[in-house]
Amino acid sequence: MATLDDIDLSILDQLQRDARMPVTEMSKRINLSPTPCTLRMRRLESEKVIQGYHARVSPAALNAALLVFVTVKLRATDEATLANFNSAVKPVRQILECHMTGGGFDYLLKIRVRDMAEYREILGGVIGQLPMVEGTHSYFVMEEVKETNIIAVPRSKGQPS
């Protein structure tokens, strides 16, 4: 695991908020000249602390406004079953996230689709067809109150968060 100092943490905080920020602006905000700032960013990328740069796109603009969370219960949780389920859901482009969980169900899926008909195709044609799936529960999002990809960056003692 990479060791991150306060400057690294400041860079990460700024990039999460605006990944298109020019290095000159970044260096001003974190009080570091542009060359060392660039070198730190490259190091954070090579160490896989920075895993990529992305644009947030409106789901409605891409005709994918329906958001559904689905819990999945498997018939068994041996390694082969888990691996087969993982392999089956990874290529489904409408499944944005798939998390193995502990508790009352085995997986939590985040799915974005155009409408209920497309959701039924995913549920019945993909998830429901998997032989290891014992059952599912769907939760349809009526309003997105908060959605962010920004992870809280820890601060040194005495610094505001």
C-alpha positions in Angstrom: 0.0 0.0 0.0 1.3 3.5 -0.9 2.3 5.9 1.9 0.4 9.1 1.3 1.6 12.4 2.8 -0.5 15.6 3.2 0.5 16.8 -0.3 -0.6 13.5 -1.9 -3.9 13.7 0.0 -4.4 17.3 -1.2 -3.8 16.2 -4.8 -6.3 13.4 -4.4 -8.9 15.6 -2.9 -8.6 18.2 -5.7 -8.6 15.6 -8.5 -11.7 14.0 -7.1 -13.5 17.3 -7.3 -12.1 18.3 -10.8 -10.0 15.8 -12.6 -9.6 18.2 -15.6 -7.9 20.9 -13.5 -4.7 22.0 -15.2 -1.5 21.1 -13.2 -0.8 24.9 -12.9 -4.0 25.4 -11.1 -3.5 22.3 -9.0 0.0 23.4 -8.0 -1.4 26.8 -6.8 -4.1 25.2 -4.7 -1.7 22.8 -3.0 1.2 25.2 -2.8 3.6 23.2 -4.8 5.4 24.0 -8.1 4.0 22.4 -11.3 6.9 19.9 -11.9 6.8 18.2 -8.5 3.0 18.3 -8.6 3.1 16.4 -12.0 5.7 13.9 -10.7 3.5 13.2 -7.7 0.4 12.7 -9.8 2.3 10.3 -12.1 3.6 8.4 -9.0 0.0 8.1 -7.6 -1.1 6.8 -11.0 1.7 4.2 -11.3 1.0 3.1 -7.7 -2.7 2.6 -8.7 -3.8 5.1 -6.0 -5.3 7.1 -8.9 -7.2 4.4 -10.9 -8.5 6.5 -13.7 -10.2 9.7 -14.8 -13.9 9.8 -15.7 -16.6 12.1 -16.9 -20.0 12.0 -15.0 -22.7 11.7 -17.6 -26.4 12.3 -17.1 -28.2 9.0 -17.1 -31.3 10.6 -18.6 -29.2 11.9 -21.5 -28.3 8.3 -22.4 -31.8 7.0 -21.9 -30.9 5.2 -18.7 -32.8 7.0 -16.0 -34.3 4.0 -14.2 -32.0 3.0 -11.3 -32.6 -0.3 -9.6 -30.8 -2.0 -6.7 -31.1 -5.8 -6.7 -30.2 -8.1 -3.9 -29.2 -11.6 -5.0 -29.3 -14.8 -2.9 -27.3 -17.7 -4.2 -28.0 -21.4 -3.7 -24.5 -22.0 -2.5 -21.5 -19.8 -1.7 -18.6 -22.1 -2.6 -15.7 -20.6 -4.6 -16.8 -22.1 -7.9 -20.3 -20.7 -7.5 -19.1 -17.3 -6.6 -16.6 -17.2 -9.5 -19.4 -18.3 -12.0 -21.8 -15.6 -10.7 -19.0 -13.0 -10.9 -18.2 -14.0 -14.5 -21.9 -14.0 -15.5 -22.6 -10.4 -14.3 -19.4 -8.7 -15.3 -20.2 -8.4 -19.1 -23.7 -7.0 -18.5 -23.3 -3.3 -19.3 -26.4 -2.3 -17.5 -25.0 -3.7 -14.2 -23.0 -0.7 -13.0 -21.8 -2.2 -9.7 -21.8 -5.7 -8.2 -20.8 -6.1 -4.5 -20.5 -9.4 -2.6 -22.0 -8.8 0.8 -22.3 -10.5 4.2 -25.7 -10.8 5.8 -29.1 -11.7 4.5 -28.1 -11.9 0.8 -25.0 -12.6 -1.2 -24.8 -9.8 -3.7 -26.0 -6.2 -4.2 -26.3 -5.0 -7.8 -26.7 -1.5 -9.0 -28.5 -1.5 -12.4 -29.3 1.4 -14.8 -31.7 0.9 -17.6 -34.0 2.7 -20.0 -37.3 1.5 -18.5 -39.1 -1.4 -16.8 -39.1 -3.5 -19.9 -35.3 -3.4 -20.2 -35.0 -4.1 -16.5 -37.3 -7.2 -16.9 -35.0 -8.4 -19.7 -32.0 -8.2 -17.4 -33.7 -9.8 -14.4 -35.5 -12.6 -16.3 -33.1 -13.0 -19.2 -29.8 -12.8 -17.4 -29.9 -12.9 -13.6 -32.9 -15.2 -13.2 -31.5 -17.6 -15.8 -28.3 -18.2 -13.7 -28.6 -21.7 -12.1 -26.9 -20.6 -8.9 -29.4 -17.8 -8.2 -31.9 -18.8 -5.5 -33.8 -15.5 -5.4 -33.7 -11.7 -5.9 -35.4 -8.6 -4.5 -35.6 -5.4 -6.5 -35.6 -1.9 -5.1 -36.6 0.9 -7.5 -35.1 4.3 -6.9 -37.8 7.0 -6.8 -35.4 9.9 -6.1 -31.6 10.1 -6.0 -31.0 12.2 -2.9 -27.2 12.0 -3.0 -24.8 10.4 -5.4 -21.1 11.0 -5.3 -17.8 9.3 -6.2 -15.8 11.5 -3.9 -14.1 9.6 -1.1 -13.5 11.6 2.1 -9.7 12.3 2.2 -8.2 12.0 5.7 -6.4 15.1 7.0 -3.6 15.6 9.4 -4.5 16.6 12.9 -5.2 20.3 13.1 -6.3 20.6 9.4 -9.9 21.1 8.4 -11.6 18.2 6.5 
